[in-house]
Amino acid sequence: MRVATGLSVLVLGAGGIGHAVVSGLETGIDRVDPFKDMKNRPQGGQGMNLLLVGTDGRDKITKAERKKYRLGGAPCHCTDTLMLVHLSADRQRASVVSLPRDSYAEIPAHTDRTTGKEHSAHPVKLNAAYAEGGPHLTVRTVEQMTGIKIDHYLEVDFTSFMKTVDTLGGVEICTAKPLKDTYTGLNLTPGTHKLDGGQALQYVRSRHIDGAADLGRMQRQQKFMAALIKQTTSSGVLMNPMRFQQVTSSMLDSVRADKGFGTEQMLELGKAMRGFTPASSEFTSVPIEDGGFQVKGIGSTVKWDARKSERLFRALREDQPLAPQLPKQPKATVVGVAPEQIRVQVYNGTPKDGLGQTMDAALRGTGFNTTRAPLNGGQGYRERTLISYDPRWDRSARSLATALPGCELKAVKGQGGTMKVTAGSDFTKVRRVKAETPQQGEFDTVTGDQVICP
C-alpha cells in the first residue's frame, strides 16, 4: 500500500537534476540483496521490471499519530501489498500491476537464512513469502508465478509514505460517493479533497468501505498512485534541485532498495522520463477466477485466471501496452450511456451530397454504433438536425443529442432501439462524448489520466 511512494522515487528521478545531487541521495537508501545466489531465473525481456513492496514499518511515527490514524500497536514487519511495475524500453510508459495479497502461491524450496533450516516448496498466500523469507523469497516467488525477471526491488514503509505526501504539500483525490472506514478512520464526503500524509495512508489502507474489500482497496491505491504522479510532475519539484533534494531525502529515509539501484540507474531513468505524465501510466490487477479458492491449512485464497494472467505477463515480457492506446483527442463530454451501446441510422435531410456519409463517419469516430449505410430522405428537408427515438431509449437519445449540439428530439413510440438521425443543414461536426465509466481493455486497465481528478 505504500508502493505509490516507491513509484515516486522513479518519477522524481525524472528531473535530470545531476550526478552530484543524486549521488548524495543514494547514500540515504538502506540496501538489501534480494537477488543473491538466485538461479534458474526467467529470461530478461525488454524494458525494466521493478517489484514494489509496501511494509507496515512505523518506527518513526509518533504515538499520537499512530492513535490518530489507527495504526495499532507494534508492526508485524510484513507486507500485504505488492505491485509489479514495468517501464517500457523507450521509457514512454509505466505499466503497474497489483498482485493481490491473498493470491494462492507456492513458495519455492529455500533455506532459512537465520536458522539454516531447509524448507520444501509449499502453498501459501502470496503475502506470506515476505514473512517467511523477506525480499529474497518474495522476489523468487513472484518470478516463479509471473515468468518475469525482476530487475530492481524497492520497499517502502508507513513513515516514508506519510513524509512524501506531506513534503509534496498533499495529494488531491476526488470521490463520487462517501468513503468511510471505521477500521482506519477514513471519512471522506463526495467531492475533491487534498489529503495530507496521514489521511492518504488511511485512504490506501481502507478495505472495509464496501463489499469490494481488497479489490476496491487496490483500485484506490492505483488511483492514488496516478494522483501522486500528477502532483510530482506538476509541482515543479523535478526541475528544482533544492526542492528535489528536500523531497527525495525525506522519502528515501525509510526506503530499502537492491544494491544495483544506484546513481547511474536513477540518472538514466531521469534522462528518459522527463516527459512522464499520468497519461504515461496504466494500472491493472492480475485477472482472478470467480469465487474463493479454499486451501487446507490456509483458508480462502485468490486464484489467478491462468489463461488471462499468462496473456497479461506475456504482454509485459514483450514490452506491450496493456490499455488501449488512443490518439490525443479533445476532452470528451460525459454522457449517461456509452456511445458504443447506441445504434444509429443516419439520413441526409439536405440536398448536399455526402452529408449523411460525413455525419455517419463522424458519429462512428466518436464511438457510436452506426449502420455505416446512411440513407437519403428520413424526415424530409431539414434545416435543423433531428433525432427520432423510442421513449424507452430516452437516455440513449439524450446521450446522442449531446454529441449533436442544437439538434431537435422527437419521441416515436414503437420505433425500437435504433436512433434515427436526419442531418440538417446546420450540421457541422460531432462533439466527442464518453461514458461515465472509462472503457477498459482486456485486462480492465485504466491509464493514470483517467483516474485523477479533472
C-alpha positions in Angstrom: 0.0 0.0 0.0 3.0 2.3 0.3 4.2 1.5 -3.2 2.9 4.8 -4.6 5.9 6.3 -2.8 8.2 3.8 -4.5 7.0 4.8 -7.9 7.6 8.4 -6.9 11.3 7.5 -6.4 11.4 6.7 -10.1 9.4 9.8 -11.2 11.5 12.1 -9.0 14.5 10.8 -10.9 12.9 12.3 -14.0 14.3 15.8 -13.4 17.8 15.2 -14.7 18.9 17.0 -11.6 22.5 15.9 -11.9 25.0 13.4 -10.8 26.2 15.2 -7.6 22.6 15.6 -6.2 21.5 12.0 -7.0 24.8 10.6 -5.6 24.1 12.3 -2.3 20.6 10.9 -2.2 21.8 7.4 -2.9 23.7 7.2 0.3 20.4 7.5 2.3 18.9 4.4 0.9 19.0 1.2 3.0 20.3 -1.6 0.9 19.1 -5.3 0.6 20.3 -8.1 -1.7 17.1 -9.9 -2.9 18.9 -11.5 -5.9 21.8 -13.2 -4.1 22.5 -16.8 -5.3 19.3 -16.9 -7.3 19.4 -19.5 -10.1 17.1 -20.6 -12.9 15.6 -17.1 -13.3 13.3 -16.1 -16.1 15.0 -14.6 -19.2 15.1 -10.8 -19.2 12.8 -9.0 -21.7 12.7 -5.5 -23.0 12.2 -2.6 -20.6 12.8 -2.7 -16.8 10.8 -4.5 -14.2 10.6 -3.4 -10.6 8.9 -5.1 -7.7 7.4 -2.5 -5.3 6.6 -3.8 -1.8 4.8 -2.0 1.0 5.5 -2.9 4.6 3.9 -1.8 7.9 7.1 -0.2 9.4 6.2 2.7 11.7 9.2 3.1 14.0 9.5 6.8 13.3 5.8 7.6 13.6 4.7 9.2 17.0 2.3 7.5 19.4 -0.2 10.4 18.8 -0.1 9.8 15.0 -0.5 6.0 15.5 -3.6 6.7 17.6 -5.0 9.3 15.2 -4.6 7.2 12.1 -5.4 3.9 13.9 -2.2 2.2 13.1 -2.4 -0.2 16.0 0.5 -1.4 18.2 3.8 -2.9 17.2 4.3 -3.6 13.5 4.5 -7.2 12.2 7.2 -6.3 9.7 5.1 -7.9 7.0 3.6 -6.9 3.7 0.1 -7.2 2.3 0.6 -5.2 -0.9 2.9 -5.9 -3.9 3.0 -4.2 -7.3 4.9 -5.1 -10.4 6.0 -2.1 -12.4 7.2 -2.4 -16.0 8.9 0.6 -17.5 8.9 0.3 -21.3 12.2 0.2 -23.2 11.5 3.7 -24.6 10.6 5.0 -21.1 7.4 6.3 -22.5 5.1 4.1 -20.4 4.8 2.6 -16.9 2.5 -0.4 -16.5 1.6 -1.1 -12.9 0.1 -4.5 -12.0 -1.3 -5.1 -8.5 -0.7 -8.6 -7.1 -3.5 -9.4 -4.5 -2.1 -10.2 -1.1 -4.3 -13.3 -0.7 -3.2 -14.8 -4.1 -2.7 -18.5 -4.0 1.1 -19.1 -4.3 3.6 -21.9 -4.0 6.8 -20.8 -2.3 9.8 -22.4 -3.8 12.1 -24.6 -1.6 14.5 -22.5 0.4 16.9 -22.3 3.3 16.1 -20.1 6.3 18.9 -17.6 6.3 18.6 -17.1 10.1 18.3 -20.7 11.3 19.7 -22.6 8.3 16.6 -24.8 8.3 15.6 -26.3 5.0 12.0 -25.7 3.8 10.4 -27.6 0.9 8.1 -25.9 -1.6 4.6 -25.4 -0.1 1.4 -23.5 -0.8 0.7 -20.1 1.0 -0.9 -16.8 0.4 1.4 -14.5 -1.5 2.0 -12.1 1.4 3.4 -14.9 3.4 6.5 -15.0 1.2 7.9 -11.9 2.8 7.1 -13.1 6.3 8.9 -16.4 5.7 11.9 -15.2 3.7 11.9 -11.4 3.3 12.8 -9.7 0.0 14.7 -12.7 -1.4 11.9 -15.2 -1.1 9.4 -12.6 -2.2 11.3 -12.0 -5.5 11.7 -15.7 -6.1 8.0 -16.4 -5.6 6.9 -13.5 -7.8 9.3 -14.5 -10.6 8.1 -18.1 -10.4 4.4 -17.0 -10.6 4.7 -14.5 -13.4 7.7 -15.7 -15.5 9.0 -12.1 -15.4 12.6 -11.3 -14.3 12.7 -8.7 -11.6 15.4 -6.1 -12.3 15.1 -4.0 -9.2 13.5 -4.2 -5.8 12.0 -1.2 -3.9 10.5 -1.4 -0.4 8.6 1.4 1.4 7.0 1.7 4.8 4.4 3.8 6.5 6.9 6.5 7.6 8.2 7.1 4.1 4.7 7.2 2.6 3.4 9.9 5.0 6.6 12.0 4.8 6.5 12.0 1.0 2.9 13.2 0.8 3.4 15.9 3.4 6.6 17.2 1.7 4.8 17.4 -1.6 2.1 19.6 0.0 -0.6 16.9 -0.1 -2.2 14.9 -2.9 -5.6 15.7 -4.4 -8.2 12.9 -4.5 -11.8 13.0 -5.8 -14.7 10.7 -5.0 -18.2 10.5 -6.3 -19.5 8.7 -3.1 -18.8 8.9 0.6 -15.8 6.8 1.8 -16.0 5.8 5.4 -14.0 3.0 7.1 -14.2 2.7 10.9 -11.1 0.5 11.0 -8.7 3.1 9.5 -10.7 6.3 10.4 -11.2 7.3 6.8 -14.1 9.6 6.4 -14.4 11.5 3.1 -17.6 13.2 1.7 -18.3 13.2 -2.0 -16.1 15.8 -3.8 -12.4 16.7 -4.1 -10.1 16.5 -1.1 -6.4 17.4 -0.6 -5.1 14.6 1.7 -2.1 15.0 4.0 0.2 12.1 4.7 -1.9 10.6 7.5 -5.2 10.9 5.5 -3.5 9.5 2.4 -2.4 6.5 4.5 -6.0 5.9 5.6 -7.2 6.2 2.0 -4.8 3.5 0.7 -5.2 1.2 3.7 -9.0 1.1 3.8 -10.7 -2.2 2.8 -14.0 -2.1 4.8 -15.7 0.6 2.8 -17.9 -1.6 0.7 -18.2 -5.3 -0.4 -15.3 -4.9 -2.8 -12.8 -5.4 0.1 -9.2 -5.9 -1.3 -10.3 -5.3 -4.9 -11.7 -1.9 -4.0 -8.6 -1.1 -2.0 -6.3 -2.0 -4.9 -8.3 0.3 -7.2 -8.0 3.2 -4.7 -4.3 2.5 -4.4 -3.9 2.7 -8.2 -6.0 5.9 -8.2 -3.8 7.4 -5.5 -0.6 6.5 -7.4 -1.9 8.3 -10.5 -2.7 11.4 -8.4 0.8 11.2 -6.7 2.4 11.1 -10.2 0.3 14.2 -11.2 1.3 16.1 -8.1 5.0 15.2 -8.5 5.2 16.1 -12.2 3.2 19.3 -12.0 4.5 20.8 -8.8 7.9 22.0 -10.1 9.8 19.5 -7.9 11.5 17.8 -10.8 13.2 20.9 -12.2 14.2 22.5 -8.9 17.4 20.9 -7.4 16.9 22.2 -3.9 13.2 21.2 -3.8 14.0 17.9 -5.4 16.7 17.1 -2.8 14.3 18.1 0.1 11.5 15.8 -1.1 13.6 12.8 -2.0 15.8 13.0 1.1 12.6 12.8 3.2 11.3 10.0 1.1 14.4 7.8 0.9 14.9 7.9 4.7 12.6 4.9 5.0 13.2 3.2 1.7 15.0 -0.1 1.0 16.3 -1.0 -2.5 18.6 -3.5 -4.1 22.3 -2.7 -4.4 22.0 -2.3 -8.2 19.6 0.5 -8.0 22.1 3.3 -7.7 23.2 6.7 -9.1 23.6 5.6 -12.7 20.2 3.9 -12.8 18.5 6.9 -11.3 20.1 9.3 -13.8 19.3 7.0 -16.7 15.7 7.0 -15.7 15.8 10.7 -15.1 17.1 11.4 -18.6 14.5 9.1 -20.2 11.4 10.1 -18.2 11.4 13.9 -18.2 8.2 13.9 -20.1 6.4 11.4 -17.8 2.8 12.2 -17.1 -0.3 10.5 -15.6 -1.3 9.6 -19.2 2.0 7.7 -19.5 1.0 5.3 -16.7 -1.5 2.4 -16.8 -2.9 0.4 -13.9 -4.5 -3.0 -13.6 -4.7 -6.1 -11.3 -3.9 -9.7 -12.1 -7.0 -11.4 -13.5 -8.6 -13.7 -11.0 -11.1 -16.6 -11.1 -14.6 -16.0 -9.7 -15.1 -17.1 -6.1 -12.6 -18.0 -3.4 -10.1 -20.9 -3.6 -10.1 -22.9 -0.4 -6.7 -24.5 0.6 -6.4 -26.8 3.6 -4.5 -25.2 6.4 -4.5 -21.8 4.7 -8.2 -20.9 4.2 -9.7 -18.9 1.4 -7.2 -17.7 -1.2 -7.5 -15.8 -4.6 -6.6 -17.9 -7.6 -5.3 -16.2 -10.7 -7.0 -16.9 -14.0 -4.3 -19.0 -15.7 -5.2 -18.1 -19.3 -5.7 -14.3 -18.8 -2.8 -13.8 -16.4 -0.5 -15.5 -18.8 -1.5 -13.2 -21.6 -1.0 -10.2 -19.2 2.5 -11.2 -18.2 3.4 -12.1 -21.8 2.4 -8.6 -22.8 4.8 -7.2 -20.1 7.6 -9.5 -21.2 7.1 -8.3 -24.8 7.0 -4.7 -23.7 3.4 -4.2 -25.0 0.9 -1.7 -23.5 -2.0 -3.1 -21.5 -4.5 -0.3 -22.1 -6.0 0.7 -25.5 -3.7 3.3 -26.9 -5.8 6.2 -28.2 -4.6 9.3 -30.1 -4.9 12.6 -28.3 -8.4 14.0 -28.7 -10.3 17.0 -27.3 -11.7 16.4 -23.9 -14.9 14.4 -24.1 -18.3 15.4 -22.5 -19.6 12.8 -20.1 -22.9 11.1 -21.0 -25.1 8.6 -19.3 -24.9 5.8 -22.0 -21.7 4.8 -23.7 -21.7 5.7 -27.4 -20.7 2.1 -28.3 -24.1 0.9 -26.9 -26.1 3.3 -29.1 -27.3 2.1 -32.5 -27.7 4.9 -35.1 -29.1 5.1 -38.6 -28.2 8.4 -40.4 -30.3 10.1 -43.0 -29.3 13.1 -45.2 -32.1 15.6 -44.9 -30.4 18.2 -47.2 -29.6 18.5 -51.0 -25.9 18.4 -50.1 -24.4 15.2 -51.5 -22.4 13.2 -49.0 -23.5 15.0 -45.8 -25.1 11.7 -44.5 -21.8 9.9 -45.1 -19.9 12.7 -43.3 -22.2 12.5 -40.3 -22.1 8.7 -40.1 -18.3 8.7 -40.1 -18.1 11.4 -37.5 -20.5 9.6 -35.2 -18.7 6.4 -35.7 -15.4 8.2 -35.0 -16.5 9.1 -31.5 -17.7 5.6 -30.7 -21.4 5.4 -31.9 -22.5 2.1 -33.4 -23.7 3.4 -36.8 -25.1 1.3 -39.6 -22.3 2.7 -41.9 -25.0 2.9 -44.6 -26.6 6.4 -44.5 -29.8 7.0 -46.5 -31.4 10.0 -48.2 -34.7 11.4 -47.0 -35.6 10.5 -43.5 -37.8 13.3 -42.2 -37.5 15.3 -45.4 -35.6 18.5 -45.9 -34.2 19.8 -42.6 -32.6 23.0 -41.5 -32.1 21.6 -38.0 -30.8 18.1 -37.3 -33.4 15.8 -35.9 -33.1 12.7 -33.7 -36.2 10.5 -33.6 -36.2 7.8 -30.9 -38.4 5.3 -29.0 -39.2 6.8 -25.5 -38.0 3.5 -23.9 -34.5 4.5 -25.0 -34.6 8.2 -23.9 -31.3 8.0 -22.1 -29.6 6.9 -25.2 -31.3 9.7 -27.2 -30.1 12.3 -24.7 -26.5 10.9 -24.9 -26.7 11.1 -28.7 -28.1 14.6 -28.6 -25.1 15.7 -26.5 -22.9 14.7 -29.4 -25.1 16.8 -31.8 -25.5 20.2 -30.1 -28.6 22.2 -31.2 -30.4 19.2 -32.6 -34.1 18.5 -32.2 -35.5 15.4 -30.3 -38.7 13.7 -31.4 -40.2 10.7 -29.5 -41.7 8.0 -31.7 -43.4 5.1 -29.9 -42.6 1.7 -31.2 -39.5 2.8 -33.2 -37.2 0.4 -31.3 -33.7 0.7 -30.1 -32.2 2.3 -33.2 -31.8 6.1 -33.1 -32.7 7.8 -36.4 -30.8 10.9 -37.2 -31.7 13.2 -40.0 -28.8 15.5 -40.8 -29.9 19.1 -41.3 -28.1 22.0 -43.0 -27.0 23.2 -39.5 -24.7 20.1 -39.0 -21.0 20.9 -38.9 -19.4 18.4 -36.6 -19.9 15.8 -33.8 -19.0 16.7 -30.2 -16.8 14.0 -28.6 -18.6 12.2 -25.7 -17.7 9.3 -23.4 -19.5 7.2 -20.8 -19.3 7.9 -17.1 -17.1 4.8 -16.6 -13.9 4.7 -18.7 -13.8 2.0 -21.4 -11.2 -0.6 -20.4 -9.1 -3.1 -22.3 -8.8 -6.8 -21.9 -7.1 -6.6 -18.5 -9.5 -4.0 -17.1 -6.7 -1.5 -17.4 -7.0 2.3 -16.9 -4.5 5.0 -17.6 -3.4 7.5 -15.0 -5.2 10.4 -16.6 -8.5 8.5 -16.5 -8.5 8.2 -12.7 -7.1 11.5 -11.4 -9.3 14.4 -10.6 -10.1 16.6 -13.6 
